Structure formats: structure tokens, C-alpha cells
Amino acid sequence: MGDIILFPGLNIECSKFTPEALNRFRSIPKHIMEQMLESVFCPVCGNGTTIIAFSGIMKDDDLILNGKCKNCWGKVERLIDGQEEKSISSTS
Ligand SMILES: [Zn+2]
């Protein structure tokens, strides 16, 4: 139920996020988040992939996304930390 975050190609259900994780997710500019979601390592594919159907939690200062590989539907995890966010925004 409730809100959905619209993203190119995917709808993210806010109910799958903890409130803290949702705040963090929303604070990251979409073009940066998009790059992060598209650069996830899948151990099954042995390759970079896009994370889909994910939920979000905070662990210490990091946002952790638990979801699935777009290609094989295997479980993948993406850790989003503030440092990476800064490095992407300074190069684009
Ligand atoms: Zn995969």
C-alpha cells in the first residue's frame, strides 16, 4: 500500500523501505541513484547487473538495498554509502 517512487523502468514500493531508508533513498538525486542501481554485481551472472524489486534498510550510515538481479532473478545486495554518492556527483 501507499506511495510508489517512480523510476525509469521500475516502480519502487515505499512500503518495502524502513522510514529511515526511504528518507535516505529520496535524498539521493535520481540520476545518481540510477547509476548505482545499474552497477550491482551479481554473483550468479558473474557480472554487473541492475537491481530490481528491492527493499531498503539502513545499517549504520549506509543504505542497504536487497533485491534481485534483472537478468537471472538471483538475490543481489547493493550498499549505498555517502562517499560513493559524492564521487558520482563530482564526475557527472
Ligand atoms: Zn544475475
PDB file of the backbone (N, CA, C, O) and the ligand in Angstrom, with CONECT records:
HET     ZN  A 101       1
ATOM      1  N   MET A   1       0.848  -1.201   0.000  1.00  0.00           N
ATOM      2  CA  MET A   1       0.000   0.000   0.000  1.00  0.00           C
ATOM      3  C   MET A   1       0.883   1.251   0.000  1.00  0.00           C
ATOM      4  O   MET A   1       2.079   1.198   0.286  1.00  0.00           O
ATOM      5  N   GLY A   2       0.256   2.355  -0.327  1.00  0.00           N
ATOM      6  CA  GLY A   2       0.942   3.622  -0.139  1.00  0.00           C
ATOM      7  C   GLY A   2       1.734   4.079  -1.344  1.00  0.00           C
ATOM      8  O   GLY A   2       1.453   3.728  -2.490  1.00  0.00           O
ATOM      9  N   ASP A   3       2.728   4.871  -1.031  1.00  0.00           N
ATOM     10  CA  ASP A   3       3.469   5.566  -2.067  1.00  0.00           C
ATOM     11  C   ASP A   3       4.309   4.655  -2.931  1.00  0.00           C
ATOM     12  O   ASP A   3       4.738   3.572  -2.533  1.00  0.00           O
ATOM     13  N   ILE A   4       4.520   5.152  -4.133  1.00  0.00           N
ATOM     14  CA  ILE A   4       5.450   4.481  -5.035  1.00  0.00           C
ATOM     15  C   ILE A   4       6.401   5.545  -5.560  1.00  0.00           C
ATOM     16  O   ILE A   4       5.980   6.634  -5.950  1.00  0.00           O
ATOM     17  N   ILE A   5       7.693   5.218  -5.564  1.00  0.00           N
ATOM     18  CA  ILE A   5       8.669   6.124  -6.162  1.00  0.00           C
ATOM     19  C   ILE A   5       8.807   5.741  -7.622  1.00  0.00           C
ATOM     20  O   ILE A   5       9.123   4.593  -7.934  1.00  0.00           O
ATOM     21  N   LEU A   6       8.577   6.677  -8.512  1.00  0.00           N
ATOM     22  CA  LEU A   6       8.698   6.374  -9.928  1.00  0.00           C
ATOM     23  C   LEU A   6      10.135   6.525 -10.372  1.00  0.00           C
ATOM     24  O   LEU A   6      10.790   7.537 -10.119  1.00  0.00           O
ATOM     25  N   PHE A   7      10.597   5.505 -11.030  1.00  0.00           N
ATOM     26  CA  PHE A   7      11.965   5.481 -11.525  1.00  0.00           C
ATOM     27  C   PHE A   7      11.900   4.995 -12.949  1.00  0.00           C
ATOM     28  O   PHE A   7      11.000   4.226 -13.287  1.00  0.00           O
ATOM     29  N   PRO A   8      12.824   5.415 -13.804  1.00  0.00           N
ATOM     30  CA  PRO A   8      12.784   4.932 -15.181  1.00  0.00           C
ATOM     31  C   PRO A   8      12.794   3.412 -15.193  1.00  0.00           C
ATOM     32  O   PRO A   8      13.778   2.802 -14.775  1.00  0.00           O
ATOM     33  N   GLY A   9      11.735   2.798 -15.659  1.00  0.00           N
ATOM     34  CA  GLY A   9      11.709   1.344 -15.787  1.00  0.00           C
ATOM     35  C   GLY A   9      11.292   0.579 -14.556  1.00  0.00           C
ATOM     36  O   GLY A   9      11.058  -0.627 -14.638  1.00  0.00           O
ATOM     37  N   LEU A  10      11.192   1.243 -13.410  1.00  0.00           N
ATOM     38  CA  LEU A  10      10.735   0.490 -12.247  1.00  0.00           C
ATOM     39  C   LEU A  10       9.946   1.351 -11.267  1.00  0.00           C
ATOM     40  O   LEU A  10      10.209   2.542 -11.106  1.00  0.00           O
ATOM     41  N   ASN A  11       9.000   0.735 -10.635  1.00  0.00           N
ATOM     42  CA  ASN A  11       8.257   1.392  -9.571  1.00  0.00           C
ATOM     43  C   ASN A  11       8.718   0.824  -8.241  1.00  0.00           C
ATOM     44  O   ASN A  11       8.725  -0.389  -8.034  1.00  0.00           O
ATOM     45  N   ILE A  12       9.095   1.705  -7.361  1.00  0.00           N
ATOM     46  CA  ILE A  12       9.642   1.265  -6.088  1.00  0.00           C
ATOM     47  C   ILE A  12       8.587   1.463  -5.006  1.00  0.00           C
ATOM     48  O   ILE A  12       8.107   2.574  -4.781  1.00  0.00           O
ATOM     49  N   GLU A  13       8.244   0.388  -4.357  1.00  0.00           N
ATOM     50  CA  GLU A  13       7.217   0.469  -3.321  1.00  0.00           C
ATOM     51  C   GLU A  13       7.816   0.972  -2.020  1.00  0.00           C
ATOM     52  O   GLU A  13       8.696   0.337  -1.438  1.00  0.00           O
ATOM     53  N   CYS A  14       7.334   2.104  -1.579  1.00  0.00           N
ATOM     54  CA  CYS A  14       7.875   2.689  -0.351  1.00  0.00           C
ATOM     55  C   CYS A  14       7.642   1.803   0.861  1.00  0.00           C
ATOM     56  O   CYS A  14       8.388   1.874   1.838  1.00  0.00           O
ATOM     57  N   SER A  15       6.616   0.973   0.805  1.00  0.00           N
ATOM     58  CA  SER A  15       6.311   0.116   1.949  1.00  0.00           C
ATOM     59  C   SER A  15       7.401  -0.924   2.195  1.00  0.00           C
ATOM     60  O   SER A  15       7.460  -1.522   3.269  1.00  0.00           O
ATOM     61  N   LYS A  16       8.270  -1.142   1.192  1.00  0.00           N
ATOM     62  CA  LYS A  16       9.357  -2.109   1.383  1.00  0.00           C
ATOM     63  C   LYS A  16      10.576  -1.473   2.029  1.00  0.00           C
ATOM     64  O   LYS A  16      11.570  -2.150   2.289  1.00  0.00           O
ATOM     65  N   PHE A  17      10.501  -0.187   2.285  1.00  0.00           N
ATOM     66  CA  PHE A  17      11.618   0.507   2.908  1.00  0.00           C
ATOM     67  C   PHE A  17      11.279   0.847   4.352  1.00  0.00           C
ATOM     68  O   PHE A  17      10.122   1.102   4.688  1.00  0.00           O
ATOM     69  N   THR A  18      12.286   0.847   5.188  1.00  0.00           N
ATOM     70  CA  THR A  18      12.088   1.423   6.510  1.00  0.00           C
ATOM     71  C   THR A  18      12.029   2.946   6.328  1.00  0.00           C
ATOM     72  O   THR A  18      12.557   3.466   5.345  1.00  0.00           O
ATOM     73  N   PRO A  19      11.397   3.663   7.258  1.00  0.00           N
ATOM     74  CA  PRO A  19      11.292   5.127   7.108  1.00  0.00           C
ATOM     75  C   PRO A  19      12.655   5.798   6.947  1.00  0.00           C
ATOM     76  O   PRO A  19      12.792   6.726   6.150  1.00  0.00           O
ATOM     77  N   GLU A  20      13.660   5.344   7.689  1.00  0.00           N
ATOM     78  CA  GLU A  20      14.999   5.941   7.591  1.00  0.00           C
ATOM     79  C   GLU A  20      15.597   5.681   6.216  1.00  0.00           C
ATOM     80  O   GLU A  20      16.207   6.566   5.615  1.00  0.00           O
ATOM     81  N   ALA A  21      15.417   4.463   5.728  1.00  0.00           N
ATOM     82  CA  ALA A  21      15.970   4.103   4.425  1.00  0.00           C
ATOM     83  C   ALA A  21      15.273   4.891   3.314  1.00  0.00           C
ATOM     84  O   ALA A  21      15.899   5.295   2.334  1.00  0.00           O
ATOM     85  N   LEU A  22      13.997   5.095   3.484  1.00  0.00           N
ATOM     86  CA  LEU A  22      13.246   5.855   2.492  1.00  0.00           C
ATOM     87  C   LEU A  22      13.709   7.304   2.432  1.00  0.00           C
ATOM     88  O   LEU A  22      13.849   7.876   1.351  1.00  0.00           O
ATOM     89  N   ASN A  23      13.943   7.893   3.602  1.00  0.00           N
ATOM     90  CA  ASN A  23      14.463   9.263   3.639  1.00  0.00           C
ATOM     91  C   ASN A  23      15.787   9.362   2.911  1.00  0.00           C
ATOM     92  O   ASN A  23      16.017  10.292   2.138  1.00  0.00           O
ATOM     93  N   ARG A  24      16.647   8.406   3.163  1.00  0.00           N
ATOM     94  CA  ARG A  24      17.968   8.405   2.547  1.00  0.00           C
ATOM     95  C   ARG A  24      17.849   8.226   1.031  1.00  0.00           C
ATOM     96  O   ARG A  24      18.497   8.924   0.251  1.00  0.00           O
ATOM     97  N   PHE A  25      17.018   7.287   0.647  1.00  0.00           N
ATOM     98  CA  PHE A  25      16.831   6.997  -0.775  1.00  0.00           C
ATOM     99  C   PHE A  25      16.349   8.254  -1.508  1.00  0.00           C
ATOM    100  O   PHE A  25      16.825   8.578  -2.595  1.00  0.00           O
ATOM    101  N   ARG A  26      15.410   8.941  -0.896  1.00  0.00           N
ATOM    102  CA  ARG A  26      14.834  10.130  -1.527  1.00  0.00           C
ATOM    103  C   ARG A  26      15.799  11.306  -1.539  1.00  0.00           C
ATOM    104  O   ARG A  26      15.656  12.222  -2.349  1.00  0.00           O
ATOM    105  N   SER A  27      16.778  11.282  -0.645  1.00  0.00           N
ATOM    106  CA  SER A  27      17.719  12.399  -0.583  1.00  0.00           C
ATOM    107  C   SER A  27      18.794  12.305  -1.669  1.00  0.00           C
ATOM    108  O   SER A  27      19.522  13.268  -1.911  1.00  0.00           O
ATOM    109  N   ILE A  28      18.888  11.165  -2.309  1.00  0.00           N
ATOM    110  CA  ILE A  28      19.893  10.977  -3.351  1.00  0.00           C
ATOM    111  C   ILE A  28      19.282  11.336  -4.707  1.00  0.00           C
ATOM    112  O   ILE A  28      18.223  10.824  -5.069  1.00  0.00           O
ATOM    113  N   PRO A  29      19.952  12.216  -5.453  1.00  0.00           N
ATOM    114  CA  PRO A  29      19.396  12.612  -6.752  1.00  0.00           C
ATOM    115  C   PRO A  29      19.164  11.407  -7.660  1.00  0.00           C
ATOM    116  O   PRO A  29      19.947  10.458  -7.670  1.00  0.00           O
ATOM    117  N   LYS A  30      18.075  11.463  -8.420  1.00  0.00           N
ATOM    118  CA  LYS A  30      17.684  10.298  -9.208  1.00  0.00           C
ATOM    119  C   LYS A  30      18.735   9.829 -10.206  1.00  0.00           C
ATOM    120  O   LYS A  30      18.916   8.628 -10.406  1.00  0.00           O
ATOM    121  N   HIS A  31      19.432  10.785 -10.835  1.00  0.00           N
ATOM    122  CA  HIS A  31      20.401  10.343 -11.845  1.00  0.00           C
ATOM    123  C   HIS A  31      21.578   9.611 -11.204  1.00  0.00           C
ATOM    124  O   HIS A  31      22.207   8.759 -11.831  1.00  0.00           O
ATOM    125  N   ILE A  32      21.865   9.952  -9.953  1.00  0.00           N
ATOM    126  CA  ILE A  32      22.929   9.257  -9.239  1.00  0.00           C
ATOM    127  C   ILE A  32      22.442   7.880  -8.794  1.00  0.00           C
ATOM    128  O   ILE A  32      23.137   6.876  -8.949  1.00  0.00           O
ATOM    129  N   MET A  33      21.239   7.857  -8.243  1.00  0.00           N
ATOM    130  CA  MET A  33      20.684   6.579  -7.815  1.00  0.00           C
ATOM    131  C   MET A  33      20.559   5.611  -8.984  1.00  0.00           C
ATOM    132  O   MET A  33      20.788   4.410  -8.840  1.00  0.00           O
ATOM    133  N   GLU A  34      20.196   6.146 -10.130  1.00  0.00           N
ATOM    134  CA  GLU A  34      20.059   5.304 -11.309  1.00  0.00           C
ATOM    135  C   GLU A  34      21.378   4.604 -11.639  1.00  0.00           C
ATOM    136  O   GLU A  34      21.406   3.407 -11.921  1.00  0.00           O
ATOM    137  N   GLN A  35      22.468   5.373 -11.597  1.00  0.00           N
ATOM    138  CA  GLN A  35      23.781   4.774 -11.865  1.00  0.00           C
ATOM    139  C   GLN A  35      24.134   3.713 -10.841  1.00  0.00           C
ATOM    140  O   GLN A  35      24.738   2.693 -11.173  1.00  0.00           O
ATOM    141  N   MET A  36      23.752   3.958  -9.591  1.00  0.00           N
ATOM    142  CA  MET A  36      24.053   2.986  -8.540  1.00  0.00           C
ATOM    143  C   MET A  36      23.254   1.703  -8.739  1.00  0.00           C
ATOM    144  O   MET A  36      23.768   0.602  -8.543  1.00  0.00           O
ATOM    145  N   LEU A  37      22.013   1.854  -9.124  1.00  0.00           N
ATOM    146  CA  LEU A  37      21.165   0.672  -9.313  1.00  0.00           C
ATOM    147  C   LEU A  37      21.604  -0.146 -10.515  1.00  0.00           C
ATOM    148  O   LEU A  37      21.354  -1.349 -10.594  1.00  0.00           O
ATOM    149  N   GLU A  38      22.261   0.526 -11.446  1.00  0.00           N
ATOM    150  CA  GLU A  38      22.704  -0.168 -12.660  1.00  0.00           C
ATOM    151  C   GLU A  38      24.102  -0.754 -12.528  1.00  0.00           C
ATOM    152  O   GLU A  38      24.590  -1.415 -13.445  1.00  0.00           O
ATOM    153  N   SER A  39      24.736  -0.519 -11.413  1.00  0.00           N
ATOM    154  CA  SER A  39      26.084  -1.067 -11.245  1.00  0.00           C
ATOM    155  C   SER A  39      26.149  -1.954 -10.011  1.00  0.00           C
ATOM    156  O   SER A  39      26.838  -1.645  -9.039  1.00  0.00           O
ATOM    157  N   VAL A  40      25.429  -3.048 -10.070  1.00  0.00           N
ATOM    158  CA  VAL A  40      25.383  -4.010  -8.976  1.00  0.00           C
ATOM    159  C   VAL A  40      26.022  -5.303  -9.462  1.00  0.00           C
ATOM    160  O   VAL A  40      25.771  -5.746 -10.582  1.00  0.00           O
ATOM    161  N   PHE A  41      26.853  -5.906  -8.609  1.00  0.00           N
ATOM    162  CA  PHE A  41      27.480  -7.156  -9.014  1.00  0.00           C
ATOM    163  C   PHE A  41      26.585  -8.339  -8.678  1.00  0.00           C
ATOM    164  O   PHE A  41      26.118  -8.477  -7.547  1.00  0.00           O
ATOM    165  N   CYS A  42      26.350  -9.190  -9.667  1.00  0.00           N
ATOM    166  CA  CYS A  42      25.572 -10.411  -9.432  1.00  0.00           C
ATOM    167  C   CYS A  42      26.514 -11.604  -9.416  1.00  0.00           C
ATOM    168  O   CYS A  42      27.189 -11.868 -10.410  1.00  0.00           O
ATOM    169  N   PRO A  43      26.571 -12.336  -8.292  1.00  0.00           N
ATOM    170  CA  PRO A  43      27.484 -13.483  -8.199  1.00  0.00           C
ATOM    171  C   PRO A  43      27.076 -14.631  -9.126  1.00  0.00           C
ATOM    172  O   PRO A  43      27.919 -15.439  -9.517  1.00  0.00           O
ATOM    173  N   VAL A  44      25.825 -14.706  -9.470  1.00  0.00           N
ATOM    174  CA  VAL A  44      25.359 -15.780 -10.365  1.00  0.00           C
ATOM    175  C   VAL A  44      25.784 -15.477 -11.805  1.00  0.00           C
ATOM    176  O   VAL A  44      26.372 -16.327 -12.473  1.00  0.00           O
ATOM    177  N   CYS A  45      25.491 -14.294 -12.267  1.00  0.00           N
ATOM    178  CA  CYS A  45      25.876 -13.896 -13.617  1.00  0.00           C
ATOM    179  C   CYS A  45      27.388 -13.631 -13.698  1.00  0.00           C
ATOM    180  O   CYS A  45      27.969 -13.683 -14.782  1.00  0.00           O
ATOM    181  N   GLY A  46      28.010 -13.354 -12.570  1.00  0.00           N
ATOM    182  CA  GLY A  46      29.426 -13.015 -12.550  1.00  0.00           C
ATOM    183  C   GLY A  46      29.701 -11.699 -13.241  1.00  0.00           C
ATOM    184  O   GLY A  46      30.753 -11.505 -13.850  1.00  0.00           O
ATOM    185  N   ASN A  47      28.758 -10.814 -13.142  1.00  0.00           N
ATOM    186  CA  ASN A  47      28.753  -9.648 -13.986  1.00  0.00           C
ATOM    187  C   ASN A  47      28.036  -8.484 -13.319  1.00  0.00           C
ATOM    188  O   ASN A  47      27.356  -8.656 -12.308  1.00  0.00           O
ATOM    189  N   GLY A  48      28.191  -7.325 -13.881  1.00  0.00           N
ATOM    190  CA  GLY A  48      27.411  -6.192 -13.424  1.00  0.00           C
ATOM    191  C   GLY A  48      25.981  -6.315 -13.918  1.00  0.00           C
ATOM    192  O   GLY A  48      25.734  -6.774 -15.034  1.00  0.00           O
ATOM    193  N   THR A  49      25.046  -5.903 -13.082  1.00  0.00           N
ATOM    194  CA  THR A  49      23.654  -6.006 -13.469  1.00  0.00           C
ATOM    195  C   THR A  49      22.867  -4.849 -12.866  1.00  0.00           C
ATOM    196  O   THR A  49      23.432  -3.983 -12.199  1.00  0.00           O
ATOM    197  N   THR A  50      21.581  -4.842 -13.102  1.00  0.00           N
ATOM    198  CA  THR A  50      20.684  -3.866 -12.493  1.00  0.00           C
ATOM    199  C   THR A  50      19.874  -4.555 -11.406  1.00  0.00           C
ATOM    200  O   THR A  50      19.348  -5.649 -11.611  1.00  0.00           O
ATOM    201  N   ILE A  51      19.780  -3.915 -10.261  1.00  0.00           N
ATOM    202  CA  ILE A  51      18.993  -4.474  -9.150  1.00  0.00           C
ATOM    203  C   ILE A  51      17.533  -4.057  -9.325  1.00  0.00           C
ATOM    204  O   ILE A  51      17.236  -2.897  -9.609  1.00  0.00           O
ATOM    205  N   ILE A  52      16.628  -5.020  -9.150  1.00  0.00           N
ATOM    206  CA  ILE A  52      15.191  -4.728  -9.259  1.00  0.00           C
ATOM    207  C   ILE A  52      14.465  -5.320  -8.055  1.00  0.00           C
ATOM    208  O   ILE A  52      15.034  -6.107  -7.299  1.00  0.00           O
ATOM    209  N   ALA A  53      13.233  -4.941  -7.890  1.00  0.00           N
ATOM    210  CA  ALA A  53      12.365  -5.489  -6.836  1.00  0.00           C
ATOM    211  C   ALA A  53      13.050  -5.488  -5.475  1.00  0.00           C
ATOM    212  O   ALA A  53      13.078  -6.501  -4.777  1.00  0.00           O
ATOM    213  N   PHE A  54      13.592  -4.352  -5.117  1.00  0.00           N
ATOM    214  CA  PHE A  54      14.377  -4.326  -3.884  1.00  0.00           C
ATOM    215  C   PHE A  54      13.651  -3.668  -2.728  1.00  0.00           C
ATOM    216  O   PHE A  54      12.706  -2.899  -2.902  1.00  0.00           O
ATOM    217  N   SER A  55      14.138  -4.004  -1.531  1.00  0.00           N
ATOM    218  CA  SER A  55      13.692  -3.341  -0.322  1.00  0.00           C
ATOM    219  C   SER A  55      14.893  -2.613   0.263  1.00  0.00           C
ATOM    220  O   SER A  55      16.032  -2.878  -0.123  1.00  0.00           O
ATOM    221  N   GLY A  56      14.646  -1.708   1.183  1.00  0.00           N
ATOM    222  CA  GLY A  56      15.745  -0.911   1.711  1.00  0.00           C
ATOM    223  C   GLY A  56      15.739  -0.831   3.221  1.00  0.00           C
ATOM    224  O   GLY A  56      14.693  -0.666   3.850  1.00  0.00           O
ATOM    225  N   ILE A  57      16.925  -0.952   3.792  1.00  0.00           N
ATOM    226  CA  ILE A  57      17.105  -0.748   5.230  1.00  0.00           C
ATOM    227  C   ILE A  57      18.367   0.075   5.454  1.00  0.00           C
ATOM    228  O   ILE A  57      19.231   0.157   4.581  1.00  0.00           O
ATOM    229  N   MET A  58      18.461   0.675   6.621  1.00  0.00           N
ATOM    230  CA  MET A  58      19.686   1.373   6.985  1.00  0.00           C
ATOM    231  C   MET A  58      20.507   0.481   7.895  1.00  0.00           C
ATOM    232  O   MET A  58      19.982  -0.175   8.795  1.00  0.00           O
ATOM    233  N   LYS A  59      21.817   0.471   7.642  1.00  0.00           N
ATOM    234  CA  LYS A  59      22.729  -0.223   8.532  1.00  0.00           C
ATOM    235  C   LYS A  59      23.820   0.781   8.869  1.00  0.00           C
ATOM    236  O   LYS A  59      24.602   1.168   8.000  1.00  0.00           O
ATOM    237  N   ASP A  60      23.875   1.197  10.108  1.00  0.00           N
ATOM    238  CA  ASP A  60      24.720   2.318  10.493  1.00  0.00           C
ATOM    239  C   ASP A  60      24.423   3.505   9.577  1.00  0.00           C
ATOM    240  O   ASP A  60      23.285   3.971   9.517  1.00  0.00           O
ATOM    241  N   ASP A  61      25.443   3.997   8.861  1.00  0.00           N
ATOM    242  CA  ASP A  61      25.215   5.156   7.995  1.00  0.00           C
ATOM    243  C   ASP A  61      24.966   4.789   6.546  1.00  0.00           C
ATOM    244  O   ASP A  61      24.858   5.663   5.686  1.00  0.00           O
ATOM    245  N   ASP A  62      24.877   3.514   6.283  1.00  0.00           N
ATOM    246  CA  ASP A  62      24.741   3.079   4.898  1.00  0.00           C
ATOM    247  C   ASP A  62      23.334   2.586   4.598  1.00  0.00           C
ATOM    248  O   ASP A  62      22.658   1.996   5.441  1.00  0.00           O
ATOM    249  N   LEU A  63      22.926   2.849   3.378  1.00  0.00           N
ATOM    250  CA  LEU A  63      21.644   2.330   2.903  1.00  0.00           C
ATOM    251  C   LEU A  63      21.910   1.004   2.200  1.00  0.00           C
ATOM    252  O   LEU A  63      22.748   0.917   1.302  1.00  0.00           O
ATOM    253  N   ILE A  64      21.191  -0.016   2.620  1.00  0.00           N
ATOM    254  CA  ILE A  64      21.371  -1.337   2.018  1.00  0.00           C
ATOM    255  C   ILE A  64      20.120  -1.711   1.239  1.00  0.00           C
ATOM    256  O   ILE A  64      19.015  -1.710   1.781  1.00  0.00           O
ATOM    257  N   LEU A  65      20.300  -2.027  -0.018  1.00  0.00           N
ATOM    258  CA  LEU A  65      19.183  -2.472  -0.840  1.00  0.00           C
ATOM    259  C   LEU A  65      19.304  -3.974  -1.068  1.00  0.00           C
ATOM    260  O   LEU A  65      20.345  -4.469  -1.502  1.00  0.00           O
ATOM    261  N   ASN A  66      18.238  -4.680  -0.773  1.00  0.00           N
ATOM    262  CA  ASN A  66      18.198  -6.116  -1.027  1.00  0.00           C
ATOM    263  C   ASN A  66      17.197  -6.364  -2.135  1.00  0.00           C
ATOM    264  O   ASN A  66      16.020  -6.029  -2.005  1.00  0.00           O
ATOM    265  N   GLY A  67      17.668  -6.956  -3.236  1.00  0.00           N
ATOM    266  CA  GLY A  67      16.758  -7.157  -4.346  1.00  0.00           C
ATOM    267  C   GLY A  67      17.195  -8.290  -5.235  1.00  0.00           C
ATOM    268  O   GLY A  67      17.872  -9.225  -4.807  1.00  0.00           O
ATOM    269  N   LYS A  68      16.791  -8.184  -6.488  1.00  0.00           N
ATOM    270  CA  LYS A  68      17.037  -9.267  -7.429  1.00  0.00           C
ATOM    271  C   LYS A  68      17.783  -8.757  -8.651  1.00  0.00           C
ATOM    272  O   LYS A  68      17.674  -7.596  -9.047  1.00  0.00           O
ATOM    273  N   CYS A  69      18.545  -9.675  -9.229  1.00  0.00           N
ATOM    274  CA  CYS A  69      19.236  -9.398 -10.476  1.00  0.00           C
ATOM    275  C   CYS A  69      18.223  -9.354 -11.613  1.00  0.00           C
ATOM    276  O   CYS A  69      17.354 -10.219 -11.726  1.00  0.00           O
ATOM    277  N   LYS A  70      18.352  -8.337 -12.447  1.00  0.00           N
ATOM    278  CA  LYS A  70      17.435  -8.158 -13.562  1.00  0.00           C
ATOM    279  C   LYS A  70      17.526  -9.313 -14.570  1.00  0.00           C
ATOM    280  O   LYS A  70      16.553  -9.637 -15.251  1.00  0.00           O
ATOM    281  N   ASN A  71      18.709  -9.920 -14.647  1.00  0.00           N
ATOM    282  CA  ASN A  71      18.912 -10.967 -15.656  1.00  0.00           C
ATOM    283  C   ASN A  71      18.499 -12.352 -15.194  1.00  0.00           C
ATOM    284  O   ASN A  71      17.821 -13.072 -15.928  1.00  0.00           O
ATOM    285  N   CYS A  72      18.899 -12.738 -13.979  1.00  0.00           N
ATOM    286  CA  CYS A  72      18.674 -14.126 -13.558  1.00  0.00           C
ATOM    287  C   CYS A  72      17.726 -14.231 -12.363  1.00  0.00           C
ATOM    288  O   CYS A  72      17.378 -15.336 -11.948  1.00  0.00           O
ATOM    289  N   TRP A  73      17.314 -13.113 -11.817  1.00  0.00           N
ATOM    290  CA  TRP A  73      16.452 -13.086 -10.642  1.00  0.00           C
ATOM    291  C   TRP A  73      17.115 -13.679  -9.410  1.00  0.00           C
ATOM    292  O   TRP A  73      16.432 -14.045  -8.454  1.00  0.00           O
ATOM    293  N   GLY A  74      18.417 -13.776  -9.422  1.00  0.00           N
ATOM    294  CA  GLY A  74      19.129 -14.189  -8.219  1.00  0.00           C
ATOM    295  C   GLY A  74      19.169 -13.041  -7.233  1.00  0.00           C
ATOM    296  O   GLY A  74      18.955 -11.884  -7.595  1.00  0.00           O
ATOM    297  N   LYS A  75      19.444 -13.375  -5.982  1.00  0.00           N
ATOM    298  CA  LYS A  75      19.493 -12.332  -4.946  1.00  0.00           C
ATOM    299  C   LYS A  75      20.757 -11.490  -5.081  1.00  0.00           C
ATOM    300  O   LYS A  75      21.859 -12.024  -5.202  1.00  0.00           O
ATOM    301  N   VAL A  76      20.590 -10.192  -5.059  1.00  0.00           N
ATOM    302  CA  VAL A  76      21.746  -9.309  -5.027  1.00  0.00           C
ATOM    303  C   VAL A  76      21.534  -8.248  -3.955  1.00  0.00           C
ATOM    304  O   VAL A  76      20.411  -7.957  -3.544  1.00  0.00           O
ATOM    305  N   GLU A  77      22.646  -7.687  -3.522  1.00  0.00           N
ATOM    306  CA  GLU A  77      22.588  -6.663  -2.491  1.00  0.00           C
ATOM    307  C   GLU A  77      23.408  -5.478  -2.951  1.00  0.00           C
ATOM    308  O   GLU A  77      24.471  -5.645  -3.548  1.00  0.00           O
ATOM    309  N   ARG A  78      22.918  -4.283  -2.677  1.00  0.00           N
ATOM    310  CA  ARG A  78      23.649  -3.082  -3.043  1.00  0.00           C
ATOM    311  C   ARG A  78      23.789  -2.208  -1.821  1.00  0.00           C
ATOM    312  O   ARG A  78      22.799  -1.829  -1.195  1.00  0.00           O
ATOM    313  N   LEU A  79      25.028  -1.889  -1.483  1.00  0.00           N
ATOM    314  CA  LEU A  79      25.261  -0.988  -0.380  1.00  0.00           C
ATOM    315  C   LEU A  79      25.480   0.402  -0.951  1.00  0.00           C
ATOM    316  O   LEU A  79      26.293   0.597  -1.855  1.00  0.00           O
ATOM    317  N   ILE A  80      24.760   1.343  -0.422  1.00  0.00           N
ATOM    318  CA  ILE A  80      24.880   2.712  -0.907  1.00  0.00           C
ATOM    319  C   ILE A  80      25.419   3.574   0.206  1.00  0.00           C
ATOM    320  O   ILE A  80      24.742   3.820   1.204  1.00  0.00           O
ATOM    321  N   ASP A  81      26.641   4.032   0.028  1.00  0.00           N
ATOM    322  CA  ASP A  81      27.200   4.884   1.069  1.00  0.00           C
ATOM    323  C   ASP A  81      27.389   6.311   0.561  1.00  0.00           C
ATOM    324  O   ASP A  81      27.415   6.563  -0.643  1.00  0.00           O
ATOM    325  N   GLY A  82      27.515   7.205   1.478  1.00  0.00           N
ATOM    326  CA  GLY A  82      27.587   8.622   1.134  1.00  0.00           C
ATOM    327  C   GLY A  82      28.808   8.978   0.299  1.00  0.00           C
ATOM    328  O   GLY A  82      28.754   9.893  -0.523  1.00  0.00           O
ATOM    329  N   GLN A  83      29.900   8.267   0.501  1.00  0.00           N
ATOM    330  CA  GLN A  83      31.124   8.556  -0.240  1.00  0.00           C
ATOM    331  C   GLN A  83      30.937   8.348  -1.731  1.00  0.00           C
ATOM    332  O   GLN A  83      31.357   9.168  -2.547  1.00  0.00           O
ATOM    333  N   GLU A  84      30.306   7.246  -2.071  1.00  0.00           N
ATOM    334  CA  GLU A  84      30.117   6.926  -3.487  1.00  0.00           C
ATOM    335  C   GLU A  84      29.210   7.949  -4.145  1.00  0.00           C
ATOM    336  O   GLU A  84      29.418   8.350  -5.291  1.00  0.00           O
ATOM    337  N   GLU A  85      28.208   8.357  -3.400  1.00  0.00           N
ATOM    338  CA  GLU A  85      27.281   9.364  -3.922  1.00  0.00           C
ATOM    339  C   GLU A  85      28.059  10.621  -4.314  1.00  0.00           C
ATOM    340  O   GLU A  85      27.813  11.214  -5.365  1.00  0.00           O
ATOM    341  N   LYS A  86      28.995  11.015  -3.460  1.00  0.00           N
ATOM    342  CA  LYS A  86      29.787  12.206  -3.752  1.00  0.00           C
ATOM    343  C   LYS A  86      30.683  12.018  -4.975  1.00  0.00           C
ATOM    344  O   LYS A  86      30.833  12.926  -5.792  1.00  0.00           O
ATOM    345  N   SER A  87      31.276  10.829  -5.089  1.00  0.00           N
ATOM    346  CA  SER A  87      32.191  10.617  -6.210  1.00  0.00           C
ATOM    347  C   SER A  87      31.435  10.600  -7.529  1.00  0.00           C
ATOM    348  O   SER A  87      31.967  11.050  -8.543  1.00  0.00           O
ATOM    349  N   ILE A  88      30.227  10.099  -7.542  1.00  0.00           N
ATOM    350  CA  ILE A  88      29.457  10.104  -8.791  1.00  0.00           C
ATOM    351  C   ILE A  88      29.038  11.530  -9.146  1.00  0.00           C
ATOM    352  O   ILE A  88      29.119  11.934 -10.306  1.00  0.00           O
ATOM    353  N   SER A  89      28.595  12.282  -8.158  1.00  0.00           N
ATOM    354  CA  SER A  89      28.111  13.624  -8.479  1.00  0.00           C
ATOM    355  C   SER A  89      29.242  14.544  -8.916  1.00  0.00           C
ATOM    356  O   SER A  89      29.008  15.507  -9.647  1.00  0.00           O
ATOM    357  N   SER A  90      30.467  14.261  -8.477  1.00  0.00           N
ATOM    358  CA  SER A  90      31.566  15.141  -8.893  1.00  0.00           C
ATOM    359  C   SER A  90      32.088  14.816 -10.284  1.00  0.00           C
ATOM    360  O   SER A  90      32.765  15.642 -10.895  1.00  0.00           O
ATOM    361  N   THR A  91      31.781  13.611 -10.801  1.00  0.00           N
ATOM    362  CA  THR A  91      32.272  13.269 -12.144  1.00  0.00           C
ATOM    363  C   THR A  91      31.212  13.486 -13.209  1.00  0.00           C
ATOM    364  O   THR A  91      31.515  13.386 -14.398  1.00  0.00           O
ATOM    365  N   SER A  92      29.982  13.778 -12.822  1.00  0.00           N
ATOM    366  CA  SER A  92      28.955  13.920 -13.857  1.00  0.00           C
ATOM    367  C   SER A  92      28.460  15.356 -13.985  1.00  0.00           C
ATOM    368  O   SER A  92      27.594  15.639 -14.813  1.00  0.00           O
TER     369      SER A  92
HETATM  370 ZN    ZN A 101      22.268 -12.450 -12.212  1.00  0.00          ZN2+
END
